Amino acid sequence: MTRCYNFCAGPAALPEAVLEIARDEMLDWHGRGLSLMEMSHRSAEVVGVAHRAEQTLRELLAIPDDYAVLFLQGGASTQFSAVPLNLLGVRGCADYINTGQWSKKAIAEGRRYGQVNVAATSEESNFSTIPPFEQWRLDPDAAYLHYTPNETIGGVEFAWTPQVEAPLVADMSSTILSRPVDVAEFGVIYAGAQKNIGPAGLTLVIARRDLLGAAHALCPSMLNWQVAADNDSMYNTPPTFALYLAGLVFDWLAQQGGLRAMEAINRRKAEKLYAAIDDSDFYANPVDPDCRSLMNVPFTLADDALDKQFLAESEEAGLLNLKGHRSVGGMRASIYNAVTEQAVDALIAFMADFEQRNG
Ligand SMILES: *Cc1c(COP(=O)(O)O)cnc(C)c1O
């Protein structure tokens, strides 16, 4: 069996050690004579798996007790609706920061439910930077401020956390668990699982408990965070297998030394890849160096007529999914937690060789 190096933006690489455990436990989970997938979500086994996953996640992120941890479905995109439905309340308006394609989707969905104030945007720079905080025009009546700490498509990441009075709501889909964050600085953190948590089908919401219970009367029960919290994320059948795999990923992260250790590895990976791009006249990254993503590294070739050849040859070399997003073009290497330093080294070596042959 040959495992390739996978740079997919999502669904993304999973730790090999996690896949091996899942394989070994596939037919007979912990001697029960059946797969975890075949068990009732009300069974002690599945409830135990869910509970343990939550506990390990709480330890990894040092989540304070006054925050609920919810395991939901529908992806981050469903939370684009759930956020306004749960939080807009009587104020009816919210601030949004527009730093890229995912911000824009959240803004468009927010507008369906209330008044959205785009307090800052970097669209005029083609999302290659983050608008400085001094230029943000915040609405004093905003029920919350929504932003996207890491724009997966543009490769733009906040190196700082906005300090605002309204509850801070963050779509952390592609940065969560890549480094420590101070959860207490946020009102709500949400993330689709398929970048840095586990397989697709699971959505994580971490919400300060005092923000629950104020959902719009028409908020569907399935999107109501209070309902999810009251039912331990089992209001309906949860995606049990995805939850089990996420729990294994959390265990793996703890074994790696937790999020401080992951941050050191992730910084090393990103620094060497950006250095390889910056040191060459053949490759380029358009993002302001202060806002470069640790997880998603877009890059272009000096001549885009070579894109097809680059993709074909990289795939041949076992380096998969390097094609950039269709809205940006060029290449993108997503280097999430499960993408090893060895994979990044192999990519850099391939890039140097390709440049030598075609530059
Ligand atoms: C991938 C991604 C999404 C969309 O996630 P889904 O789970 O597919 O809905 C939203 N926001 C960000 C930042 C993402 O990276």
The ligand as a Gaussian input file, in Angstrom:
#p B3LYP/6-31G(d) Opt

LIG

0 1
 C      -14.627000      24.783000       4.240000
 C      -15.080000      26.040000       4.877000
 C      -16.442000      26.354000       5.005000
 C      -17.528000      25.462000       4.462000
 O      -17.637000      24.332000       5.238000
 P      -18.788000      23.274000       4.986000
 O      -18.612000      22.376000       6.172000
 O      -18.534000      22.623000       3.683000
 O      -20.087000      23.984000       5.008000
 C      -16.784000      27.528000       5.631000
 N      -15.849000      28.352000       6.122000
 C      -14.534000      28.092000       6.014000
 C      -13.544000      29.055000       6.575000
 C      -14.110000      26.923000       5.388000
 O      -12.796000      26.648000       5.281000

